[in-house]
Amino acid sequence: MKPIEIKEKFLNKKILCSLFGHRIITTRNITNHFKEYKCTVCNLELTNDVNGQKTFLTPELKEINETLIGFCKKRLHTV
C-alpha cells in the first residue's frame, strides 16, 4: 500500500469521527473509576483523568494506569 493511500484512509476516518462523533468502547477497566477507551473507527485511545473527564491516552498516562492496576492487585491480595 502506498503512503498516499494510507494517508487518505486515515483522513477519511478522522473526517467521519469529526462529523458524526467517535464510537467509543471500553477496552480496559483499570479501577472502578478509571477506564481506558478506544474509538472503533479511528482507533483514538482515551482514558479518564483526575476530574473524571475523558482525555487522550499518552504514554505517561498509560504507565500511570499500569501502576494503578499493580496497586489494586496488591491491595486485593493482601486484604
ChimeraX attribute file (.defattr): number of C-alpha atoms within 10 A of each C-alpha:
attribute: neighborCount
match mode: 1-to-1
recipient: residues
	/A:1	5
	/A:2	6
	/A:3	7
	/A:4	9
	/A:5	10
	/A:6	11
	/A:7	10
	/A:8	11
	/A:9	12
	/A:10	14
	/A:11	13
	/A:12	14
	/A:13	15
	/A:14	17
	/A:15	13
	/A:16	13
	/A:17	17
	/A:18	10
	/A:19	8
	/A:20	8
	/A:21	12
	/A:22	18
	/A:23	14
	/A:24	17
	/A:25	13
	/A:26	13
	/A:27	14
	/A:28	12
	/A:29	14
	/A:30	18
	/A:31	11
	/A:32	6
	/A:33	10
	/A:34	19
	/A:35	18
	/A:36	21
	/A:37	23
	/A:38	20
	/A:39	17
	/A:40	14
	/A:41	16
	/A:42	19
	/A:43	15
	/A:44	16
	/A:45	19
	/A:46	23
	/A:47	24
	/A:48	19
	/A:49	15
	/A:50	9
	/A:51	6
	/A:52	11
	/A:53	10
	/A:54	16
	/A:55	15
	/A:56	15
	/A:57	19
	/A:58	12
	/A:59	9
	/A:60	9
	/A:61	16
	/A:62	14
	/A:63	12
	/A:64	12
	/A:65	21
	/A:66	12
	/A:67	13
	/A:68	15
	/A:69	16
	/A:70	12
	/A:71	11
	/A:72	12
	/A:73	11
	/A:74	11
	/A:75	10
	/A:76	8
	/A:77	7
	/A:78	6
	/A:79	5
